[in-house]
C-alpha cells in the first residue's frame, strides 16, 4: 500500500561498529498527524514528533525528484555519528544530508565525523527556512525547495 518508506543503512569500508537496522517513515505526513491526533499547526509545533515528521516529509520530497538511479540510505555508527540521509548519485557522488526543522539549524560533530567516514562529496543541512548560506566545514544550509531544485538538475 506504499504507506511506509524503508531506509536502509549505508555500509562503507569503515572499521566502525555500524547500526544495521533499517529506518521506517510514514510516507504521508497528513496521515501521520491524523493518527497522532494532531489537529492544527500550533498543536504540531508543540508536539515532540515534529522533528521526525519534518524528516519524513523531506525524505519523501527528495525521493520524488531524485534521479532514477540515485540510492537513499541513512548512516549511523554505534558511537552516535549520524547522517539522516545519504544520497548516492549515479555518477558516484555521495551527498550527506542532515534534516532540521529549526530556523537556526546546527549539527553536531557526529555529523561531520560521519560525513568524513563516508567521504561525502557534498554536505547539506535541509531546514525549514528559506535562505541558503554556508555553514562551517563546507556544509551548505539550504531550504527544502532549493535543495529539490539542485537535486533535480544535477549533472550525471
C-alpha positions as CSV (number, residue, x, y, z in Angstrom):
1,X,0.0,0.0,0.0
2,X,3.1,2.2,0.0
3,X,2.4,3.6,3.4
4,X,5.9,3.2,4.7
5,X,9.3,4.2,3.4
6,X,12.1,1.9,4.4
7,X,15.5,3.5,4.5
8,X,18.4,1.0,4.7
9,X,21.7,1.8,6.4
10,X,24.7,2.9,4.4
11,X,27.7,0.5,4.7
12,X,31.1,1.5,3.7
13,X,34.6,0.1,4.4
14,X,35.0,1.8,7.8
15,X,36.3,-0.1,10.7
16,X,33.5,1.1,13.0
17,X,30.5,-0.6,14.5
18,X,27.5,0.5,12.4
19,X,23.8,0.5,13.1
20,X,22.4,-2.0,10.6
21,X,18.7,-2.0,11.2
22,X,16.5,-0.1,8.7
23,X,14.5,3.0,9.5
24,X,10.9,3.4,8.6
25,X,8.9,6.6,7.9
26,X,5.2,7.0,7.3
27,X,5.1,8.4,3.8
28,X,2.1,10.6,4.2
29,X,2.7,13.3,6.9
30,X,-1.0,14.2,6.9
31,X,-1.9,10.6,7.8
32,X,0.8,10.6,10.5
33,X,-0.6,13.7,12.0
34,X,-4.1,12.4,12.0
35,X,-3.0,9.1,13.6
36,X,-1.3,11.1,16.4
37,X,-4.5,13.3,16.7
38,X,-2.6,16.5,15.7
39,X,-5.4,18.8,14.7
40,X,-3.6,22.0,13.8
41,X,-0.2,23.6,13.0
42,X,0.0,25.0,16.5
43,X,-0.5,21.6,18.0
44,X,2.1,20.2,15.7
45,X,4.7,22.8,16.7
46,X,4.3,21.8,20.4
47,X,4.3,18.0,19.6
48,X,7.5,16.0,20.2
49,X,7.1,14.3,16.8
50,X,7.7,17.5,14.8
51,X,11.4,16.7,14.0
52,X,10.7,13.2,12.8
53,X,7.6,14.4,10.9
54,X,9.7,17.0,9.1
55,X,12.4,14.4,8.4
56,X,9.9,12.1,6.8
57,X,8.3,14.9,4.8
58,X,11.7,16.0,3.5
59,X,12.7,12.4,2.6
60,X,9.5,11.9,0.7
61,X,10.0,15.1,-1.3
62,X,13.6,14.2,-2.1
63,X,12.5,10.7,-3.2
64,X,10.0,12.2,-5.6
65,X,12.7,14.3,-7.5
66,X,15.9,12.3,-7.2
67,X,17.5,10.9,-10.3
68,X,16.2,7.5,-11.2
69,X,19.3,5.5,-10.2
70,X,20.1,7.6,-7.1
71,X,20.1,5.5,-3.9
72,X,18.9,6.7,-0.5
73,X,20.3,5.5,2.8
74,X,21.0,6.7,6.4
75,X,24.3,6.3,8.3
76,X,24.8,5.8,12.0
77,X,27.7,4.4,14.0
78,X,27.5,2.7,17.3
79,X,29.2,5.8,18.8
80,X,26.4,8.0,17.6
81,X,27.9,9.7,14.5
82,X,24.9,10.1,12.2
83,X,23.7,11.3,8.8
84,X,19.9,11.5,8.3
85,X,20.1,10.9,4.6
86,X,22.9,9.7,2.4
87,X,22.3,10.1,-1.4
88,X,24.5,8.0,-3.7
89,X,24.1,9.6,-7.1
90,X,24.5,7.6,-10.3
91,X,27.8,9.4,-11.0
92,X,29.2,8.0,-7.7
93,X,28.9,11.3,-5.7
94,X,27.8,11.0,-2.1
95,X,25.7,13.7,-0.5
96,X,25.3,13.9,3.2
97,X,22.0,15.5,4.2
98,X,21.1,16.5,7.8
99,X,17.4,17.4,8.2
100,X,16.5,20.1,10.8
101,X,13.1,21.7,11.4
102,X,14.8,24.7,13.2
103,X,15.2,28.1,11.6
104,X,18.7,28.2,13.1
105,X,20.0,24.7,12.4
106,X,23.1,23.3,14.0
107,X,24.8,20.0,13.5
108,X,26.9,18.0,15.9
109,X,30.5,16.9,15.4
110,X,29.0,13.4,14.9
111,X,27.6,14.7,11.5
112,X,31.0,15.9,10.4
113,X,32.6,12.6,11.5
114,X,30.0,10.6,9.7
115,X,30.5,12.7,6.5
116,X,34.2,12.1,6.7
117,X,33.6,8.3,7.2
118,X,31.5,8.1,4.0
119,X,33.7,10.6,2.1
120,X,30.8,12.8,1.3
121,X,31.3,15.0,-1.8
122,X,28.6,17.5,-0.7
123,X,27.2,18.2,2.8
124,X,23.8,19.9,3.3
125,X,21.5,20.9,6.1
126,X,18.0,21.0,4.8
127,X,15.9,23.2,7.1
128,X,12.6,24.8,7.5
129,X,13.7,28.3,6.4
130,X,14.0,30.0,3.0
131,X,17.6,31.2,2.9
132,X,20.7,29.5,1.6
133,X,24.0,30.1,3.3
134,X,27.4,28.5,4.1
135,X,28.0,26.7,7.4
136,X,31.4,25.7,8.7
137,X,33.3,22.7,7.3
138,X,32.0,23.0,3.8
139,X,28.3,22.4,4.7
140,X,25.5,24.3,3.0
141,X,22.3,25.3,4.8
142,X,19.5,25.2,2.3
143,X,15.7,25.3,2.1
144,X,13.9,22.2,1.0
145,X,12.7,23.9,-2.2
146,X,16.2,25.0,-3.2
147,X,17.6,21.5,-2.4
148,X,15.0,19.8,-4.5
149,X,15.8,22.2,-7.4
150,X,19.5,21.4,-7.0
151,X,19.0,17.7,-6.9
152,X,16.6,17.6,-9.9
153,X,19.1,19.4,-12.1
154,X,22.3,17.6,-11.0
155,X,24.5,16.6,-13.9
156,X,25.0,12.9,-14.1
